[in-house]
């Protein structure tokens, strides 16, 4: 699984990640224009999520994983060599498309290859660690971006961000894929069509209450990850005049994410307890309104990441190979919808409430979800 880990790390080792908002601002974009870019990005992601899952079930999942970083890399190239609002918008369209191509395909490929080796039970550990390495790559890229930007500015960061996806695509090409070799798809008289795969995916969701419950759980848990876009605002409130602490405070939830992914293969029977504890720690850390509050917030994000990977693994255990990526993409679609709802709710709530209160309120749905999951093992 080293190639899977390398793919996950390189996917998020993009030096433009920590500063692309600054690049937009330096080019002359207003805060409102930058917000429209984020909305465009999310819209493209959830519009393409399900179609990309269907493609992954109909064609080679490995080839989609090769194509995904090449598409996003093209977008980074537009940002680097033609910085302007139209280029930034096109870049986000390409980024959203690349992310959708990999979503569903990656999970399905990893699960099926592990199952072929008789190691399907290790999926939470493998994919959790892949998630952790992705988070780690984003943190490392923030550190590496500092000297690179000092030496060559946005141009150097952009060139590096175009080159890295080429290596990512090369790693994806080397991934194993054995679909149809002794699997359930061999029983089919002919290759399934687009409608057949989509109907099969929907049938799996409709026919099995446990699949619906796990799918909904994955979607709702994504509310945690959507809130991380606002962590710098919460950190600014918590640090007061010491704004230099903000990057360090924001690093704590990222470290929690990485730890949660790394330990995802352990203790799966405590899902509801972990999610409830995550919600309580998030609320407590926000209410403290002090830099130390980011310690429980970091733990909360780690527990939420752990719970999400465990739930995703239970969902994969109950899907058929024929439409595995399609159903996985349904969860990705739901996650994007939840993200847009979180962004809208936070934006509206910020007109009347400070960040600490909004974060505390955001913990309530996760606590309710934990109570709903109590006593129900997928």
C-alpha positions in Angstrom: 0.0 0.0 0.0 3.0 2.3 -0.2 1.9 3.6 -3.6 -1.5 4.5 -2.1 0.2 6.4 0.6 2.5 8.2 -1.9 -0.5 9.1 -4.0 -2.4 10.5 -1.0 0.7 12.5 0.1 1.5 14.0 -3.3 -2.1 14.9 -4.0 -2.1 17.4 -1.1 1.6 18.4 -1.4 0.7 21.6 -3.3 2.7 24.7 -2.4 0.0 27.0 -3.6 -2.5 25.7 -1.0 -1.5 27.9 1.9 -1.3 31.1 -0.1 -3.7 30.9 -3.1 -6.1 33.3 -1.4 -3.3 35.8 -1.0 -2.4 35.3 -4.7 -6.0 36.2 -5.6 -5.9 39.3 -3.4 -2.5 40.4 -4.8 -4.0 40.1 -8.3 -6.7 42.6 -7.2 -9.7 40.4 -6.4 -12.0 41.6 -3.7 -13.3 39.4 -0.8 -16.6 39.1 -2.6 -14.9 37.9 -5.8 -12.9 35.4 -3.9 -16.1 34.1 -2.2 -17.6 33.6 -5.7 -14.6 31.4 -6.6 -15.2 29.2 -3.6 -18.8 28.8 -4.4 -17.9 27.9 -8.0 -15.5 25.3 -6.7 -18.0 23.7 -4.4 -20.7 23.8 -7.1 -18.5 22.0 -9.7 -17.5 19.4 -7.1 -21.0 18.3 -6.2 -22.3 18.5 -9.8 -19.6 16.2 -11.0 -19.4 13.9 -8.0 -22.0 11.3 -9.1 -21.1 11.3 -12.8 -17.5 10.7 -11.9 -18.5 7.8 -9.6 -20.4 6.2 -12.5 -17.4 6.6 -14.7 -15.3 4.9 -12.1 -17.7 1.9 -12.1 -17.8 1.7 -15.9 -14.2 2.2 -16.7 -10.7 1.9 -15.2 -10.5 3.5 -11.8 -6.7 3.7 -12.0 -6.9 5.7 -15.2 -9.3 8.2 -13.5 -6.7 8.5 -10.7 -4.1 9.3 -13.3 -6.2 11.9 -15.0 -7.3 13.6 -11.7 -4.0 15.3 -10.8 -3.3 16.2 -14.4 -6.6 18.1 -14.5 -5.9 19.9 -11.3 -2.3 20.6 -12.3 -3.6 22.3 -15.4 -5.7 24.6 -13.2 -2.7 25.5 -11.1 -0.8 26.4 -14.3 -3.6 28.8 -15.3 -3.3 30.5 -11.9 0.5 30.8 -12.2 1.0 31.9 -15.8 -2.3 33.9 -16.4 -3.4 35.3 -13.0 -6.8 36.9 -13.5 -10.3 36.3 -12.4 -11.3 34.2 -15.4 -8.1 32.1 -15.0 -8.8 31.6 -11.3 -12.4 30.6 -12.0 -11.2 28.1 -14.7 -8.7 26.8 -12.3 -11.3 26.1 -9.6 -13.5 24.4 -12.3 -10.5 22.1 -13.1 -9.7 21.6 -9.4 -13.3 20.6 -8.7 -13.3 18.3 -11.7 -10.1 16.6 -10.7 -11.3 16.1 -7.1 -14.5 14.5 -8.4 -12.6 12.2 -10.7 -10.6 10.8 -7.8 -13.5 10.7 -5.3 -15.1 7.3 -5.3 -12.5 5.8 -7.6 -9.8 5.9 -5.0 -11.8 4.4 -2.2 -13.2 1.7 -4.5 -9.8 0.8 -6.0 -8.2 0.5 -2.5 -11.0 -1.5 -1.0 -11.2 -4.0 -3.9 -7.5 -4.5 -4.1 -7.3 -5.2 -0.4 -10.2 -7.6 -0.6 -8.5 -9.4 -3.5 -5.5 -10.0 -1.2 -7.8 -11.2 1.6 -7.1 -8.1 3.6 -10.4 -6.2 3.3 -10.5 -5.8 7.1 -7.4 -3.5 7.0 -9.2 -0.9 4.8 -9.9 1.5 7.8 -6.2 1.4 8.7 -4.9 1.8 5.2 -7.3 4.5 4.1 -7.2 6.3 7.4 -3.4 6.5 7.1 -3.7 7.7 3.6 -6.0 10.5 4.8 -3.5 11.2 7.6 -0.7 11.5 5.1 -2.8 13.9 3.0 -3.2 16.1 6.0 0.4 15.9 6.8 1.3 16.8 3.2 -0.8 20.0 3.5 1.0 20.9 6.7 4.4 20.2 5.2 3.6 22.2 2.1 2.8 25.2 4.4 6.3 25.0 5.8 8.1 24.4 2.5 6.1 27.3 0.9 7.8 29.8 3.1 11.4 29.5 1.8 10.2 28.8 -1.7 8.1 32.0 -1.8 10.9 34.0 -0.3 13.2 32.8 -3.1 10.9 32.9 -6.1 7.5 34.3 -5.1 4.2 33.1 -6.4 5.8 32.0 -9.7 8.1 29.4 -8.0 5.2 28.1 -5.9 3.0 27.8 -9.0 5.7 25.9 -11.0 6.2 23.5 -8.1 2.4 23.0 -7.9 2.3 22.1 -11.6 5.2 19.7 -11.4 4.0 17.7 -8.3 0.8 16.5 -10.0 2.9 14.9 -12.8 4.6 12.8 -10.1 1.1 12.0 -8.6 -0.1 10.8 -12.0 2.9 8.6 -12.4 2.3 7.0 -9.0 -1.4 6.4 -9.9 -0.3 4.7 -13.1 1.7 2.2 -11.1 -1.3 1.3 -8.8 -2.6 -2.3 -9.2 -6.1 -2.9 -10.6 -7.6 -6.3 -11.1 -11.3 -5.6 -11.7 -13.2 -8.4 -13.3 -10.5 -11.1 -12.6 -12.6 -13.6 -10.7 -14.9 -11.0 -9.2 -18.6 -10.7 -9.3 -18.6 -8.7 -12.5 -17.6 -11.8 -14.4 -21.1 -13.2 -14.0 -22.6 -10.5 -16.1 -23.3 -11.4 -19.8 -22.2 -8.0 -21.0 -20.7 -4.8 -19.7 -23.1 -2.8 -17.5 -24.3 0.5 -18.9 -24.5 3.9 -17.3 -28.2 3.5 -16.3 -27.7 0.0 -15.1 -24.9 1.0 -12.8 -26.8 4.0 -11.5 -29.9 1.9 -10.8 -27.8 -0.8 -9.1 -26.2 1.9 -6.8 -29.6 3.3 -5.9 -31.0 -0.2 -5.3 -28.2 -0.9 -2.8 -29.1 2.3 -0.9 -32.9 1.7 -1.0 -32.8 -2.0 -0.2 -30.5 -1.9 2.8 -31.4 0.4 5.8 -27.9 -0.1 7.2 -26.4 1.3 3.9 -28.7 4.3 4.1 -27.8 4.9 7.7 -24.1 4.6 7.1 -24.3 6.8 4.0 -26.2 9.5 5.9 -23.7 9.2 8.8 -20.7 9.9 6.5 -22.5 12.8 5.0 -23.5 14.5 8.3 -20.0 13.9 9.8 -18.6 16.0 7.1 -19.9 19.1 8.9 -16.8 18.9 11.0 -14.4 19.2 8.0 -16.5 22.0 6.5 -16.0 24.1 9.6 -12.2 24.0 9.3 -12.4 26.8 6.7 -13.3 29.2 9.6 -10.7 28.0 12.1 -8.5 31.1 11.3 -11.4 33.4 12.3 -11.9 31.4 15.6 -8.2 31.5 16.2 -8.0 35.3 15.7 -10.8 35.7 18.3 -9.1 33.4 20.7 -5.6 35.0 20.4 -6.8 38.6 20.7 -4.0 40.9 19.8 -1.5 38.1 19.4 -2.3 37.4 15.7 1.1 35.7 15.2 -0.4 32.7 17.1 -3.1 32.1 14.5 -1.1 29.8 12.2 0.1 27.8 15.2 -3.4 27.4 16.6 -4.8 26.4 13.2 -2.1 23.7 13.0 -3.6 21.9 16.0 -6.8 20.7 14.4 -4.7 19.6 11.3 -2.6 17.6 13.6 -5.7 16.1 15.2 -7.0 15.2 11.7 -3.8 13.4 10.9 -3.8 11.5 14.2 -7.4 10.5 13.8 -6.8 9.1 10.3 -3.7 7.3 11.5 -5.5 5.4 14.3 -8.7 4.8 12.3 -8.2 1.0 12.2 -8.5 0.7 16.0 -11.5 0.7 18.4 -14.3 0.8 15.9 -16.9 -0.2 18.5 -16.8 3.2 20.1 -18.1 5.2 17.1 -21.0 7.0 18.8 -18.9 7.7 22.0 -16.1 9.2 19.9 -18.4 11.4 17.9 -20.2 12.6 21.0 -16.9 13.4 22.7 -15.8 15.3 19.6 -18.9 17.4 19.7 -18.5 18.3 23.4 -14.8 19.1 23.0 -15.4 21.3 20.0 -18.1 23.3 21.9 -15.9 23.5 25.1 -12.8 24.6 23.2 -14.8 27.3 21.4 -16.5 28.6 24.5 -13.1 29.0 26.3 -12.2 31.8 23.9 -8.5 31.3 24.7 -5.6 29.9 22.7 -5.6 26.8 25.1 -9.1 26.1 23.8 -7.6 24.9 20.5 -6.2 21.8 22.4 -9.6 20.2 22.9 -10.6 21.5 19.4 -7.6 19.6 17.9 -8.7 16.5 19.7 -12.3 17.0 18.5 -11.2 17.1 14.9 -9.1 14.0 15.4 -12.0 12.1 16.9 -14.3 13.3 14.1 -11.8 12.2 11.4 -11.5 8.8 13.1 -15.2 8.4 13.3 -15.7 9.3 9.6 -13.1 6.8 8.4 -14.6 4.0 10.5 -18.1 4.8 9.1 -16.8 5.0 5.6 -15.1 1.6 6.0 -18.4 0.0 7.3 -20.1 1.4 4.3 -17.6 -0.1 1.9 -18.0 -3.5 3.5 -21.7 -3.5 2.4 -21.3 -2.4 -1.2 -21.0 -4.5 -4.3 -18.0 -3.9 -6.7 -20.3 -3.2 -9.6 -21.5 0.2 -8.3 -19.1 0.7 -5.3 -17.7 4.0 -6.7 -21.2 5.3 -7.6 -22.5 4.9 -4.0 -19.3 6.3 -2.6 -19.8 9.3 -4.9 -23.3 9.7 -3.6 -21.7 10.3 -0.1 -19.3 12.8 -1.7 -22.2 14.6 -3.3 -24.0 14.8 0.1 -20.8 16.1 1.7 -20.6 18.9 -0.8 -24.2 19.8 -0.1 -23.6 19.8 3.7 -20.5 22.0 3.1 -22.5 24.6 1.2 -25.2 24.5 3.9 -22.5 25.1 6.6 -20.9 27.9 4.6 -24.3 29.6 4.2 -25.3 29.1 7.8 -22.0 30.4 9.1 -22.1 33.4 6.7 -25.6 34.3 7.9 -24.9 33.6 11.5 -21.8 35.8 11.4 -24.0 38.8 10.9 -25.2 38.5 14.6 -22.8 36.1 16.3 -19.1 35.8 17.0 -17.1 32.8 15.7 -16.9 31.1 19.1 -20.6 30.9 19.4 -21.1 29.6 15.9 -18.5 26.8 16.5 -20.3 25.9 19.7 -23.6 25.7 17.9 -22.1 23.6 15.1 -21.3 20.9 17.7 -25.0 20.4 18.4 -25.8 18.5 15.1 -22.8 16.2 15.6 -24.0 15.4 19.2 -27.4 14.6 17.9 -25.9 12.3 15.3 -23.9 10.6 18.0 -27.0 9.9 20.0 -28.8 8.6 16.9 -25.9 6.2 16.3 -25.8 5.0 19.9 -26.4 1.3 20.1 -26.4 0.9 16.3 -23.4 -0.7 14.8 -23.3 -0.7 11.0 
